Amino acid sequence: MVGAGPAGLATAVPRSRTSLRRCLTCGPVGCCDDSPSRHATQHFHASAHPVIKSFEMSAP
């Protein structure tokens, strides 16, 4: 299950593997375009913040 957190971004771990992106202007993390919800793209359209970076958490 995916819930909505601040700015409507995903807060729960998705059931399938998706790529995460972090906004370098204000910091929220959202799923990328390989996810049905496309939270990072939604954030871009709502904020016009143009720069993102991959935010992949790898196992230690």
N, C-alpha and C positions, 0 to 999 in steps of 0.2 A: 504494500500500500504506500502511496506517496501522498504526503500532506502538504498543505501550503504554509510556508513560513513567511518571514518578512519579505515584502515586495512580491509575494506570490511565488517565491522560488521553492523548489522541492526540498523537503526536509528529511524524508525517509530514504532508506537505501532502496533503489529500484530492484525489481525482481530479476531483470535481465541487465547485462553489462552495458552501460552507456558511458560515453565520454563526458567528462565534466569540464567546464570552463569557468574561470574566475575573472570578474571585471576588474581591470587594473586601475580604474578610476575610483570606485567606491567599495569594492571587495566582495559582493555577493557571489556565490557559486551556483551555477545552474547547469542542467543537462544540455548537451549540444544537439545539433540537428539530427543525430542518429536516434534520438528519443522522440516518441510521439508528442510529448508536451513542449519540447524545444524552449525550455525556460531561459537559456542564455540569449537566444534570439529575441524572445519576448522582452527581456530586459533591455537589449540594445534598442529595439523600436520604442520602448517607453522612455528611455533615458538619453538616447543618442550618444552613449559612451562608446567610442569606437575601438578600444583596445582590450582584448581578452588574452588569457594565457591558459594553457592546459592546466588542470588541477586534478591530476591523477594520484590517488593515494596508493602507494605500493606497500606490499608487506615487507616488514623488516627482514 
